[in-house]
Amino acid sequence: MAKQTARRRTPPKRTLIGPLAMLAGGMGVGLLLWHFLMLEPPAPGWRGERLSQEDRAALDRLLK
């Protein structure tokens, strides 16, 4: 009878599964974002930023 009234000393399994699921989900999203940002080649028509001559001169003056 004492065993039935004794408190359980180990936490329930759901207290471990929830944080692990959130951690795994965060890792999955992080890996997908990293793959999208780092490994995918740029689109064929993408050339990057183009500056006009005036903007390039202003940038050079600012950086010097």
C-alpha positions as CSV (number, residue, x, y, z in Angstrom):
1,M,0.0,0.0,0.0
2,A,2.9,2.4,0.6
3,K,4.0,2.0,-3.0
4,Q,0.7,3.4,-4.3
5,T,0.8,6.5,-2.2
6,A,4.5,7.2,-2.7
7,R,5.3,10.1,-5.1
8,R,7.0,9.3,-8.3
9,R,10.6,10.7,-8.3
10,T,11.2,10.7,-12.1
11,P,9.6,13.4,-14.2
12,P,6.9,12.3,-16.8
13,K,8.1,11.5,-20.3
14,R,6.3,14.4,-21.8
15,T,8.6,16.9,-20.0
16,L,11.5,15.4,-21.9
17,I,9.9,14.9,-25.3
18,G,8.6,18.5,-25.7
19,P,11.9,20.3,-25.4
20,L,13.6,17.7,-27.5
21,A,11.0,18.1,-30.3
22,M,11.4,21.9,-30.2
23,L,15.2,21.5,-30.3
24,A,15.0,19.1,-33.3
25,G,12.5,21.4,-35.1
26,G,14.8,24.4,-34.5
27,M,17.8,22.5,-35.9
28,G,15.8,21.5,-39.0
29,V,14.7,25.0,-39.7
30,G,18.2,26.3,-39.1
31,L,19.7,23.8,-41.5
32,L,17.1,24.6,-44.2
33,L,17.8,28.3,-43.8
34,W,21.6,27.8,-43.9
35,H,21.2,25.6,-47.0
36,F,19.0,28.3,-48.7
37,L,21.4,31.1,-47.8
38,M,24.8,29.5,-48.2
39,L,24.6,26.6,-50.7
40,E,22.1,27.6,-53.3
41,P,23.7,29.3,-56.3
42,P,22.4,32.7,-57.2
43,A,19.6,33.0,-59.8
44,P,20.9,33.2,-63.5
45,G,19.9,36.8,-64.1
46,W,21.1,38.1,-60.8
47,R,24.1,40.5,-61.1
48,G,24.3,42.1,-57.7
49,E,24.0,45.7,-56.9
50,R,24.8,48.3,-59.5
51,L,25.9,51.7,-58.4
52,S,25.8,54.9,-60.6
53,Q,29.1,56.8,-61.0
54,E,27.8,59.5,-58.5
55,D,26.9,56.9,-55.9
56,R,30.3,55.1,-56.4
57,A,32.1,58.5,-55.9
58,A,30.1,59.3,-52.8
59,L,30.8,55.8,-51.4
60,D,34.6,56.2,-52.1
61,R,34.6,59.6,-50.3
62,L,32.7,58.1,-47.4
63,L,35.1,55.2,-47.0
64,K,38.3,57.2,-47.3
